[in-house]
Amino acid sequence: MAVNKLKNDSGFKKELRIIEAFSIASGAMISSGIFVLPGIAFAKAGPAVFLSYFFASVIASMGMLSQAELISAMPKAGGDYFYITRSLGPAVGTVNGLLNWFSLSLKSSFALVGIGAFANVFLGFPPRIVGVAFCLLFLFLNLLGTKKASRFQVYLVISLLVFMVFYIFGGLPRVSIRNYEHFMPYGFGKVLATSGFVFISYGGLLKVAALAEEVKNPGKTIPQSMILSLFVVGFLYMMIVFTTTGILSPERFKGTLTPISDGAEVFLGSGGRYLFSLAAVIAFFTTANAGIMAASRYPLALSRDRLLPSFLLKTSRKNNIPYISIMITGGFIIVSLFLKLEVFVKAASTIMIFTYIFACLSVIILRESKLVNYQPVFKVPFYPWMQIFGMLGYGALIFEMGLEAVGISGGLALIGIGIYLVYGKKKSLKEYALLYLIRRITARELVTRDLEDELREIIRKRDEITIDRFDRLVEKSVVLDIEEEMTYDEFFRLVSKELSNRLKMPDGEIYNILIKREKESSTAITPTVAIPHIVIPGEKKFDILIARAKSGICFTENAPSVKIIFVLAGSRDERNFHLRALSSIAQIIHDPGFQDKWMSAKTLEDLRDIILLGKRTRA
């Protein structure tokens, strides 16, 4: 008889709601992409440039939706670093984590330079000194706590959105149709190519993923905030660029680096120019603040996995903020303010595009690995075509970035690999989904279930699952995986032997009770599910046995091939819990995907986890 038998971190406060998550994602996007780039983009594409922003948002959505699925399954600090490590391994994860920390820090630095530039134009202050001062301000805010920093972000973003809506409604009546003549002077191909140029405008969208552990109900909140942010900001971008095209002459539009301030001057006078220069400064504020919040979580996440030194894990006692990681990030940003940023920022954009590619690839690997505990709350539609087209599109964007940016990114990646080989490889032994996929293809045993166990605990924290008595019984229960077909009589004999020592009863007595109960009325509740439940002598006795019968167990003519069996045995004084256990099982097996997951589970522990993570009401 072929039978397999099994005998049996952080503590971040979840303070961010959807409004804060939306503000972090939106504020990180609204920056130079709309306040500086439109004029340059107009020179490349002509009046159809607003379509370039639309196509860029469509391309961004492919990676964003993959990110949303992944972060809904694994809402951990470090965002994309965490799921890339669990998908592609610690070597790729180390490189990705370090490069994204570098990229986000540089984007914050670039935003601070923008603040300094406006301060220099209007107030005459040295731009880099202003940048340092504001960097210290945002560091102070972040050290006070994520809630305070995010609340500040909400106020900034709301004011910024008001400015943008006001600009659209104020500018549309002044639009001249003549400015849209020669709509695509350089052809549709140039409009598409320009979408790659303005793609960076949507780069901040993913920053909120790095703060996943600090978000309430992250499985739903983060995907919702990301989708809402892309829709709102993408729509406002298109309308603002369309409006600016209509109110500025082509000659003036293509030559300006302050297009929105120039447009506001047309319908509001000189005061409008100053007003929307202030809006640009607010936009840079939101980008810098969100960048520091997000970037500082990467060293922390790497340190948790022992890929960087442990001192980066230190958090403040009062509000549990990773102050060491925040201060190191701030220090790097201040130093980078005095570097030549343009080339590095282009490289940072290339890194961001690679992150989108890794997100698409990670979804494919995690789904095809058939991990039982990969259970995203949000799932990307049109799988795998969304990921395939996304990767092709991002590959084209990287080509557009040029050899210099790709070369710098490659050099930084080599540094990351070096850090992993020298430090992380010796200390971190994390399992990853690619090994499970290889196991599935080759039937070779390459894994120890560490990743499944980790994902189970992530789901428990994500869904705020309280472990109750039923869970504790399932964790210790006997799980059987029966290969061959048998009758219920044969099955009950097997069950009686398994439960004899656990219930401290002769197996013959257990068998007789099971047979007697079955003859009273069949315990097969559906053609594929049976729940034999018996009352046994004694007090304070209760046990559960779980079985999968791959070839089926014949209970009745109506249930000749039962594959899912739960055996419950309890004394009379456990009657109330007996009923609760039956209710729990009924809720779990009524999940629409339960039977497919049950039959495709690879191991006995997978079967156990399907029960432990089943959707049900807990005591």
N, C-alpha and C positions, 0 to 999 in steps of 0.2 A: 504493500500500500504506500503510494508516494505522498507523504504528508510532511510539510515543513512546519516547524513549531517554534514559537517565540515565547519564552517566559519573560514571562516578563523580563546698564551702560551709561548709559549717560544719566538721565534724570533731568534733562532739559524741561523747563516749564512749557506746556502747550498753551501759549498765550495769543498766537496769531489767528485771527478770524479771516474770512474771505476778503473783507475790505483791506486788511493789512497785506494779505498775500497778493491781491490784485494791485495794490499800490506799489509793492516792491517790484513786481514784474513790469508794470506800466512805467513806473518812474525810471527803471533801469533802461527802458527802450527810448523814452522821449528825451533826446539830447541832440547831438550834432547831426544825427540822421535827418532831422527835420529843420533845425535852426541854421545849419551850415551847408549840408550836401545838396539841397534841391537845385541851387544855381549851377553847380558843377554838373549835376545829372541832366539838367535842361540842355546844357551845351552838348551833351552826348546824344540825347534822344529827341530833343525838340518838344513841342507842345504835348506830345503823347507821354511825357515823362510820368504823369500820374499813374499810367498803366504799368510802368516799371515798378512802382511801389506796390501795385496790386499783385503783379506776378511774384515779386519778392515775398509778399505775405503768404502766397500760396505755397511757395517753396519752403518757407519757414514752417508752415503748418504741418508739413510731412514729418519733419524732425520733432516738432513740438508735440504732436500727437503720440509719437513713439516715446518721447520723454514722459508724457503724462501717464501712459500705461505703466512704464517702468517705475516711476516714482509712486504711483498708486499701489504698486505691489511691494515696494521697498522704500518707505518714507524714512530715510536715514540722513543724518548730517553728511554733507559732502555731495549729496544729490547724484549727479552723473558719475562721479568717481566711484561711489559705492556700487551702483548696479553694473558699471563696466568691469569692475574688479570681480564681481560675482558672476559675470558672464564670460569674460575673456581672460581672466586670470590676473594675479597681482603684478606681473611685469607691465602689462598694458595699463592696468589701473594706476600704478605708480606714475607712469609717464603722463597719463591723462590728468591725474589729480594735480601734479606739480605744474603742468602746462596751463590748466584752467585757473589755478591760483595765480600764476604769472599773468595770464590773459586778463582776468577780472581786475587784478591790481592795476595793470597798465591802463585799462579802460577808465578806472576811477581817477588815475593820475591825469589822463587826457582830459577828463571832465574838469578836474581842478585847474588845469592849465587854461581851459575855456573860461572858467570863472575869473581867473587872473587877467586874461586878455580883456574881458569886458571892464574889469575894474581899472585896468590901465587906460582904456579908451575914455572912460567917463570920469574917472577920479584921479588918474595919473599915478596910481600905486604900482610898484614893481610886481609883475604878474606872478612870478614864482614864489615870492614872499607871501602874496595873498593866497596862493595855492597851499603853501605849508600851513598857514593860519587856519584855513578851512578844513584841511586834513586833520589837524589837531582837534578842531571843534567836533568833527564827525567821529573821531576816535573817542572823544569824551562821551558823546551820546551813546555810542555802542557799548562802552564800558559801564554805563549806567544801567544797561539792560536792553534786551531785544524789544521789549514792549515799548519802551520810551522811544527808541530809535525808529521803530515801525510806526508809532503814532505820529511822530514828526514827519515821516514819509507820507502818511495819509494826508496831512494838511497840505504838504507841498504838492502832491499829485492832484488833489481836488482843485487847488488854485490854478494849477497848470492846465487842467482840462477845461476850466472856466475860460481861461485866456484863449485856448484853441477854438472852443465853440464860438466865443465872441468874435474872433478873427474871421471865421467862416461866415457868420451871419452879417458881419460888418462889411466884408469884402465882396460877397457874391453880387450885391446890387451894382457894384462898380466894375464888374467883369465886362471886358470887351471881346465880342465874338471874333473880331479880326485877329486877335492874338492866337487863335487856334487854326488859322489858315496854315497850309503846309504842315498838316497834323503830324505826319511821320516823314520829315525831310530826309532822313538817313535810312529809312526802311524799317520794317518790323524787326529785323534781326538786331538792329541797334537798340530798339526798345527792350528786347529780351536781354541783350548783353548788359544794358544799364541796370536791369533788375539785379544782376549779380553785384554791381557796384553799390547799389543802395541796400543790399541784403543786410549789411551790418546794422542798419537802422532797427532791425528786429533782434539784434544779438542779446539784449538784456533780458529777453523773455524768460530765459531758463534760470535766472539767478535765484528765483524763489525756491527752486528745487533743493538748493544747498541748505535751506533752512527747514527742511521737511519735518524734522523732529520737534520743532517748536510751533507747528501748525496744528490747530484743533481739527480733528477728523480729517487727517491729511489725505486719505484715500480718495475722498470726494472733493475736498476744498482745493487742493493744489491743481488737479486737472481743470476744475471749474474756473479757477482764477487765471490759469494760463490761457484757456480758450477765450474767456471774456476779455482778457488783456489784449490778445492778438486781434480779436474782432474790433474792439473799441479803438485801439491805437491805429490799427491798419486802416480803418474807415476814416479816422481823423487825418491821418497822413495823406490819403488820396484826396480828400476834400480840400485840405490846406494847399497842397501842391497844385491842384486844379484851379483853386481860387487865385493863388499867386501868379500862375501862368496868365490868367485873364486880366490881372490888374497891373502887372509890370510889363513894360515893353520888352520884346525878346532881347534887345541889345543890353538893357539894364539887368535882366534876369540872369543871363548867361555869364555875366561878369562879376556877380556879387557873392560874397561869403556871408552876408547877413540878409538873406532873401525875405524872411518873415518880418524883420524890422523895416526893411525897405517897403514891403507891401503895406504894412500898417501905416507908414508915413503917407501913402497915397490917399487913404480914406480917413485918417485921423490927424494928419499934419505932423509936425515935428514931435508933438507929445506922444503920438502913436509909436514913433521910432524908439523913444526912450522906454515907453511902457512895455513893448515887446522885446526890447533888450533885457529888461528885468525878467520877463518870462523865460528868456533863454538862460539867464543865470539860475533861475529856479529849476529849470530842466537839468542843468549841470549839477545842481545840488542833489536832486533826486538820484541821478546816476552815480555820483560819488558815494553817497550814503548807502545806497543799495549794494554797490560794489564792495564796500568794506564789510558790510554785513555778510554777504555771500562768500567772498574770497576767504575770510578768516575761518570758515568751517572746513576748508580743504585740508590744511595742516592737521587740524584736530582729527578728521576722519582717517587720514593716513597714519597718524600716530596710534589710533585705536587698533589698527590692523598690524601694528608693529613694523610699519614701513618707514616711519620716521621716529625720532627719539620720544620717549614717554613724557618729557617735561611739557610738550605741547598739549597734553591732556589736561593740564591744570585749569581749574575753574574757580571762580570766586565763591566763597561760602554764602554770601548774601543772595545773589541772583543766578548763580550757576553759569556765569558767562565765561567762555574760554578766553580769558584776558591775555594769556601769553600769545596765543595765536592771533588775537586782534592786534596786539602791539607790534608783533613781528610784521604783520601785513601792513600796518600803518607806517612802520619804519621803511619798508621796501617802497611804498608809494611815495614817501617824502624823498627818498634817494632818487627815484625814477623821474621826479619833477625836474631834475637838473641834467637829465640825459636828452639825447635827440630822440624824441618819442615817435616821430612819424613812421619810421621804418618798423619799429617794434610794435606799434599799434596795428599796422598792416599784418604783421606776423600773428598778432593776437587774434585778428579776424580770421586768419587761416586756421588757427587752433580751434576757434569756435565752430567752424564748418566741419572740422574733423570730429568734433564732439557730436554733431548731428549725425554724421555717418556712423559713429560708434553706437549711437542710440538706436538707429534703424537696425544695425547688425545685431545688437544685444536682444532686441525683441525677437528676431528670427531664431537666435540660438536658444533663448529661454523657452520659447514656445515649442521648438522642435526637440528640445531635450526631454520634454514630457515630465518635468519636475512636478510632483504632486502638490507641493507647497508653493509653487509659483501661482499666486491667486490675485491678479490685479483687480482692483475695484472698477477701473476704467479700461476698456479694451479698444485698441485702434481698429477702425473699420477697414474693410478692403485689404485685409492681410492676405498674402505678403506683398501685394502690388504696391501698396503705399510705401513700404520700406524700400522696395527695389527701385521704384522711380525716384524716391528721395535720394538714395545713394548715388544714382546716376546724375541727378541734378546737382548734388553737392560736389561730385567729382568735376563737373563742368565749371562750377564756381571756383574751385581750387586752381584749375587751369587758368582762369581769368585773373587770379591774384598775382601771377607772375613768379618767376624763378627766385627772386630775392626773398619774398615773403615765405615761400615754401622752403627755401634753403635755411633761413633763420629758424623756422619751426622745426625742421629736421635736426638742426644743431641742438636746439633746446631739448628735443626728444632724446637725443643721444646722452645728454647730461642726465636726464631722468632715468634712462636705462642704467647709466653708470651708478647712480645713487641706489637703484634697486639691487644691482649686482653686488655692490660693496656693502650695503647695509641691510636692505629689506629681505633679500633672498635667504639669508641665514636665519632670519627671525620669524618670517611669516609663512605659514603653510596652509593658506586658505584654499578650500575647494572652490571650483567654479563650474558654471553650467556647460562650458565647452567639453569638459571631461564626461559629463553625463550624456551629451550628444554623441561623443565618440563611443561611449559604452553601448548606447542604443544601436549604433551602426555596426560595431565590431563584435558585440556580445562579450567584450572583455571587461573584467571587473577592475575599474580604475578609481572608484570612489568609496568613501566610508560613511556617507550620509551626513557629514558635517554641514553641508550647505542646506540640505532639507531641514535639519534641526534648527539652523539659524533662521531660515525663512519662516518656520513654524512660530518661533518666538517673536519675529517681526510682526507677523499677522496678529498674534495675541495682543501685542502692544498697540498696533495700528487700530484694531477693532475694539480695544479696551475690553478684552475677554477676561472675565473673572473665572478662575479655575474652581469648579465646584466638586462635590463628591462624585458625581458621575464621571467627570474628567479623570479624577484620581483613580477610580476603579478601572477605567479604560486603559490608563497608563500602565497598570499592573496586570491587566487581564491576559489570559491565554489567547493567542491569535493563531488560527489554523488556516493553512492554504492547501486545500485538498485537490489533487490532480485528477483522480479517477471518479467515475460515476459510482454511486452507491444508493442504497435504500435508506429511509429514515431510521430503520432498526439498526443498521450497521453504523450509521452516524451517531445514534444515541449511545451505543456501546463505546465508541471512541470518546465521546464527550464525557461519559461517566468515569472513564479511566483518568482523563485529564483533570476533572474536578474533584476526584476522590480525596486526595491529600489536602487540597485547598479548603474543602468544606468539612474535612475530618469525618467522612462518611464512607461506608463500603460502596464500591462502584456498582455492585449489584442493586443496592437500595436506590441509588440515584437513577439507575437505568429503569427500574420498575416504576418510579414516580413519573419519569419522562414518558414512558410508554402509556401509562394510565392516563396522563394529561392529554396525550395526543389522540387517544381513542375517544375521549369525551367530545372533543371537537378539534379540527385541524388547526395547527398554529401557523399554517401558511396563509399570510394575509393578502398576498398577491401571487401571481404565477412564478415570480422570481424571488420573493422575500418571505422568510419564515422567522417568527419570534417565539420559540418554545420557552415558556416561563412557568416555573414550578414553585410550590411552597414546600419547604423542607423542615424537618424537626429541628428544635433548638432555639437559641436566642441570639440576636445580634449577628446574624449570618447573612451575607449577601455577596454574590459574585456574578461576573459576566464573562461569557466566552464568545469570541467573535470568530466567524468562519467564512471563508470564500470557497465555494465548490465550483471549480472551473468547468467541470463536465456535468454538474448538476446533481442534486439529491431529489429522489422521488418521494414527495410527501403524500400527494393524492393524484387522482386522475386530472384534476383541474390545475394542479401544481406539480407536474412531472419533472421539472428541471429547476429547482430552487438553487440559486447561486449566492444569495446573501442571507446569512443566518446569525441571529443574536440569541444566545441562550442565557436566560436570567434565572437564577436560583436564589431564593431568599426565605428566611424564617418569617413567621406570622407577624412578629413585632416590627418587621421592615415593610409592612404592607404599603404605607404611604410613600416611602421611597421607591418601592417596586412600581407604583403607578407613575411616579415622576420619571423613572428610568424609561418606562414604556413610552411616555409622552416625548421624552428627549429623542429616542430612537425614531419615533414616527416623524418628528420634525426634520431630522437629519435625512432620512431616506426619501422624503418628499421633495428634496431639492432637485430641480430638473436635470442637473448634470451628474447626480450621484452615481447612478448605475454605470455610466461610461467611465467615470473616474475609478470606480470600484474594480471593474474588470480589467482596466489598463494599468493598475498599480503594479509596480515592479517587485516590491518587497513587502514583507510582513509589517515593517514599520510604516510603509506608505499606507497600508490599510488602516493601521491605527491612527495615523494623522488625519485621514479622511474623516474619521469619526470625531477626533478631538477638535478639528477646525470646522465641523459642520455647523450650519446656521440653525440656531435654536435659542429658546429662552433659557437663561441660566438663573439658578437660585441666587 
